[in-house]
């Protein structure tokens, strides 16, 4: 059974980009593969199972409880937190960053764990560029003279800076 | 050893100077042999695109990242600087911070494209300010060649913006293309800064955020045709450019313009008359063979390699009527010295200069849209000239459109900081990145440096590259004249940020590592601008200079050394336009003499 679906669900929540935009990058499969190759399928499975066990955020008070659990159980975990943070950075910049040495000492070795750009296309598809209303340096150029206007930073669901209705 | 057919001219180095001379000479029907030490992979559009993919996939997006060296033609790399373990052997006391690229097209493949003329006073530093030395040429001598160079390189600017500090233009002249539009960031900064007054002693200067001339294609004037991407094939055929007729705002002038809307030397080579041009890539010039009786050059020995990954080579000798070194300020000097040619009073390699530059960076009070547009589109030019140059260096500011990329490694470092240190994720992370990255502002403060014989490229038989060619050994220090310029420039930057409401991070300690110098109790982190110059300076006096105003070696009647190595002083402009103008002037001289 592919872990793609829960991987995308987790990725969407921690990057604040909807699943459809994550899929639109064309990178989902290779990112999942990258994480599995480096930290192992079982460890990633544990992270995703834990994620799926979080309370569903249907009400405001439960939403807070879910965020607390996410922070405590996944990002706060010595073992899973660094992996979760690396998944965010993968999506934002297309780069796998070498895990902290404390992680490798406790849970390693992870022989493929070096800093690398997953693929030329993953650099180009980094989410950070969309998040800041720009484009990756050297790709997806917006066109002549576009730079003379203010940036368009796209709104997103749950944006804490957005004016409440 | 084998001998090649004689040519009218043998040119060493397929960078901007060599390309312009090759184009002019072949255009006059003169037979040219062009030797390039590096590979020719950027000649075809497919090959160029592989360099782009290499950049996308590189972990470090440095200026060199798309342009790896061949094993037989090593080059300096900015990542070597900290441990001083690269191609350069740096003897100090300060580190020379710049790099260049040995490949077909040269360092114009990753230059920013700034195409400023030097100021009239830059040519007369000694008589005007009592420092440095005078050029044997003046602004008016070079002005017609500047105009031609601006057309060869395809420079976008409006003359109306460029008349300052005595820079003048012919009455009916304008640049071949309209100025590149200022970025939103430039306009926000300009609204706050324009009219700000700076005092140096009793002299005042009003600052202005000004569009600078850029060799990036914009809207053409009149009949001018912008030149786009190069696509040359091995059989000598070429395809017309499908891309690059206009800057698209890739924010990647350095290290690679994906569409070649920015000038690179390949564009001039693509316009050379192929009937008269023979190009040999992967051919490393290793020795200039000189007739000891009269100093005349009899040939240039070169080492040819078949595989960029290998150091196996065969040796041959190129012969022509004249020889023109356009290999780079450092490589020209290195080749001369490797051949035992030290020039009058041993001046070859001496008076190496750069523009040691400081960064100033901060957060604007509103989203100014960093990481968009050409990498920069404006500068502050008002402090490039003035009576203060008797006491301290002049400088210019380049105002970036690429956030804190060069100062801190943003945007990736900003993402890492937010995720790893601040432990952000989800909506809070995305909100923070949008908020921070779109407000990042960066200026480069490029400071003038004077010629000093102690700053020199030398060779030493104990330091050889893989082919057995000597590596450049560099002695370099930054003197008080330049350091006092750093004090002045950083003070202006600070005041400018204050006036614009920019939160200043320049002293925050969050910058990437750069070499330091100390002055009056302060530490200045500086970086190189890639503006190598002065290593074979021109002059009127055969005892006090290496070459004459035509860039001919005083001691070798058929040898020319062209490029920024020819500059007696460098002012504050980046050297490319001036060296292009000098190359065109030398090409005229060569055509006139060789056609006799």
Interface residues (C-beta under 8 A of the other chain):
Chain A: X13 X14 X15 X16 X17 X67 X70 X75 X84 X85 X88 X89 X92 X93 X95 X97 X115 X116 X117 X119 X120 X121 X123 X124 X128 X129 X131 X132 X133 X134 X135 X137 X138 X139 X141 X142 X143 X144 X145 X146 X147 X148 X149 X150 X151 X153 X156 X157 X158 X159 X160 X161
Chain B: X52 X53 X54 X55 X56 X57 X58 X59 X61 X181 X182 X183 X184 X187 X218 X246 X247 X248 X249 X250 X251 X252 X256 X258 X259 X367 X368 X369 X370 X371 X372 X373 X374 X377 X401 X402 X405 X411 X412 X415 X416 X419 X420 X423 X425 X426 X427 X428 X429 X430 X431 X433 X434 X435 X437 X438
